[in-house]
Every structure is written in C-alpha cells, then in structure tokens.
Amino acid sequence: MISIQGVNKHFGDLHVLKDIDLEVDRGQVVVVLGPSGSGKSTLCRTINRLETVDSGTIAIDGEQLPSEGRKLAQLRADVGMVFQSFNLFAHKTILDNVALAPVKVRKVAKDKARENAMTLLERVGVANQADKYPAQLSGGQQQRVAIARSLAMKPKVMLFDEPTSALDPEMINEVLEVMTSLASEGMTMVVVTHEMGFARRAANRVVFMADGAIVEDAPPAEFFDNPRSERAKDFLGKILNH
C-alpha cells in the first residue's frame, strides 16, 4: 500500500532522512518511534508530499507520488492526515468541518455528506457536539473531530503525526481508543507517537528511527522485549523508566 524506496531528504546541511526503505502492506498499522530529531515526523510528512524528498521514490497503492498538480491533489485525497494541532476551521461548525471536503473535493451531494459526517461523529463519540464550533470543544474532542474529518474522505491510508502530544493527559486515551478501533477495523495506518501502550496494543510493526535512519523494524513484542540495537535499548530505557 505504501512503498518508500531509497528516500533521502536534507534541510540545508542536515541530512534528516537517510536512504529510507519502508513497505507498509494494506491493513497494516506501523508505529514509528524514535528520539526527538530522528526524522520520524519528516518521514510521515513525505508520504503525502507535505515535505519533498531529494531522492528516492514513494508510491501509494501502486501510484508514484507526483511532484505537484492535480494528480498530487487526487492522491492526497486518498491519504488522511492527523497532526498534533487539530487544524479545524474555527468559523465552521463541527458537522460542517467534517462534511466540507467530501463536497468540495469528492463532489458528494451536501445532504449525503452531512449524513456521512454525522455517522462519523457518532463513531468517534462527538455526535452531540455537531452544532458547536471548535473553540467550544476540548482538545481531545477536537482531535477526534479531526480524525472524523480525515475519515470522511474515505482514505486508503491514514497518517498520524504525534496526534496526542498537544493534549492534556486525561484526553489522550479518548483519542487513542478511536485510533485503536480504526486499527482493528483494518485501516492502513502510519503513526508517529510516543504512546508506547498504543504501539504494543495496536501496531503490527514498530519502526524505530534515530539520526534520520531506520534502525529497527520489528513486531511490537520483539521490539519492546528484545530490542537489537543499543540506540533502541537506550531509548526504551529512558522512556519506560519514567
């Protein structure tokens, strides 16, 4: 479903992605872990070309990622993305936030889009907030709306770039529960996160990055219980002992 081959990326003199090779099969949940500055968010953002690459190829569902234009827009419509910040439209209701893109991009009839949006808001547990505006919702509720908004486009792939890192601790679980249910339903997901419990529970694979390179790629039990590299052991020691 996602095929990344030989990808390199620089920010000036900084080599942030080094010869990245990664395959994600349909229905797989891949959690990307690593210390700050390891390149994990940059990698996530290259998958729908929010960041360009210097070399290498990225394909989604067999289609090479175009560099720009209408083809890129079409491909992006198949890739949902959820960020740290919720990026909801402040002047639109929750319902309209979720219904807007299917109407504008997929040309879905407005009534149908709103009906689908309500179904998705129910699915993420915020249907009772449909007529409110983003500022009236908690951070956890807004992030669940952001997930519903991505799902409204019926994406083939969902990317999550540290979706809980801006949330208060008591709101993190409500977002992770939605993500876990998506994973169990077979959504193809790439998740950059520090939530180790989610990685253990929901991931098919853990990809560990350090200094712009993939250091380990293993099933969760293997990675957490028996990491092979010193970098991973050091990282887990710091994370799991706090």
N, C-alpha and C positions, 0 to 999 in steps of 0.2 A: 504493500500500500504506500509506504514511504521508502524511497531508496536514495540514500545520500552516499556519494562516492567521491573520494579524494578532495573534499572541500577544505579550502584554505581561506582565511579572512584576516586582514590586517586593519587595525586602527592606527594610522601613522606607522610608527616603528614597532608597535605592539602586535605580535603575532597571536591573535586571540582564538583562532581555530586552526589546528594543525593536522592536515591530512585525515579529516574525519570520514570514516566509513561506518554507515549505520543502516540497517534494514529493519523496518517495522512492518510486520505482517498485519493483514486485515484482522480486526478484533483484538489485537494485542494492546496491552497497557504497558508502556515503557516509562519508568520514572527516572529522571536524570538528577543525580545528586552530585555534590561537589562543593568545595570551599568557595567563598566569595572570590570573584575574579577568575574562575576556572573556565569560563566561556559557555556555561550551560544556557544562560538566557539568550546569548547571541545565537547559539545553535538553534534554539527554539524559534527565534525570530527570522532565521534564514529560511525556515521551512515554508513560509508563505511570502518570502521575499520582502519582509519589512526591513531586513538587512540584506544587502547584496553580498555576493561572495567574489573573491578574487580568482579562484579556480575551482574546478570540480563541477559535479552535476548533482541536481536534486530533481527527483521525479515523484509525482503523486499519482497513484493509480495508473502507472504506466505513462503518464504525460510529463515530459520535461517542463520544468518551471520556466515560462517565458520571462524575458527581462522586463518587459513593460507592455502597455497597451491593453486592448480588450481581452485578449487571451489570458493575460495575467489576472484581470478582474474576474473572469469566469472561473479560473482555477481557485482564486482566493475565496470565491463564494462557496466552494466545497470544503474550505478549511476554516473551522470555527476557532476563534482565539479568545482566551480569557486572561486578562492581565492582573497585576497587583491592584491597580486603580480601576474602578468599575467602568468608567467612561460612558455612563448613561447620559442621555440627553436631558439636561436639567429642566427644560421647559416643556417636556412631554410627559404624559402620564406613564406609569409602569406598563400598562397594556399597550399604549402606542409605541413605547420603546421596543417592545418585542415584535409588534406587528409591522413596523415600518420597513425593514429591509426586504422581507418577502414581497411586499407590494412594489417597492421601488426597483429591486434587482431581479426577483423571480417573476414579477408581473402577476402575482397571485391577487385574486379579487379581494377587495378590502374586507368584506364581511367574513370571507373564508379565513383570511389572515388573522383577523381578530379572534375568530373561533379557535383557530390553532394556538394562538397566543395564550388564550385563557386555559386551554388544556395543558400547555407547558408551564404556566404559572402554578397550576394545581400540582403538577408533577414535582416542582421544586419547592412547594409549600408556601407560596406567597399569593395565591389567588385572591385572598381577602384584601390585598393591597393594590389591586389592579387600577383603581381610580386615583391613587395617590401619586405624588411626584417624588423623584429620587431623594430629595433632601428630607422627606418625611420618614424615610426608612433607615433602619440600622445598616451598618456596614455589611453584616452577614446577609441581610435581606437583599441589599443592592447587588452583592456578588452573585447571589442565587438568580436574581433577575438577569444579570449579565450572562450567566450560563444559559438561561432560557432563551435569551436573545440570540445567542450563537446557535442553539438547537433549532430555532425557528427556520433557519436556512437549510435544514436537513443536511448537515455537513457529512462528508465521508470520514473526516479526521477532526479531532479536537485537540488544540494545543492549549496548555495551561502554563503560564509563566508566573510562578510563585503566587498563586491565586489567594493564599491565606495570609501572606506576610504583612499586609496592611490592616489586618483585622485584630480586634480585641480577642484575647484568648478564649472567652466564653462563646464567641461566634464562630470559631474555627471549625468545630465539629459539625455544625449545621451545613456548612459548605462541603466539607469532606464527605458527609453522608450522601449528598447529591452526586458527587463525583464517584463515590463507591458504587452507587446504584447504576450510574452510566456504564461503569466498567463491567459490572455484572451482566448488563444487557448487551455487551458485545461492541461497544463503541471503540473505535481505534483512537488511542489517546497517547500523547506525549506530554508528560507532566514534570515541570521543573519545580521542585519543592524541597523544603526542609522537614516535612512531616514524615518522620520515619515509620510511624504506625500505619499511615496510608500506604507507604511503599511496601511494607511487609504484607499488608492485608489485600491490596488491590492490584499490585503490579504483577505482570508476567515476567518482566525483566527489570533489573536495576542497571543503569549505565552510570558509571562513576567517572567524572571528569576532573582533571587537575591540569593547570597550566596550558589550557587550550587543547588538550588531547584526551581521548577516551582511554582510561587506564584499566577499567574493568567493565565487563558486560556479562552479567550472571543472573540466574534466578534469585529472588529475594532471600530465601533461606540460606543459600550458598554464600551470597554476598555478606549478609549480616552475621552469620555464624562462623564463616571461614573465609574472610577476605584474603586475597592472594598478595596484594601489593602493600608496601609499607605506607604509601600515601593513604590508601583506604583504611588501613588499621589506625593510623594517626587520626584521620577524620572521624571515624566512628568512635574512637576513644574519647575525643573531645565532645562529640555530640551526645553520645549515650550516657556519659558520666555526669551530665548536668541536668 
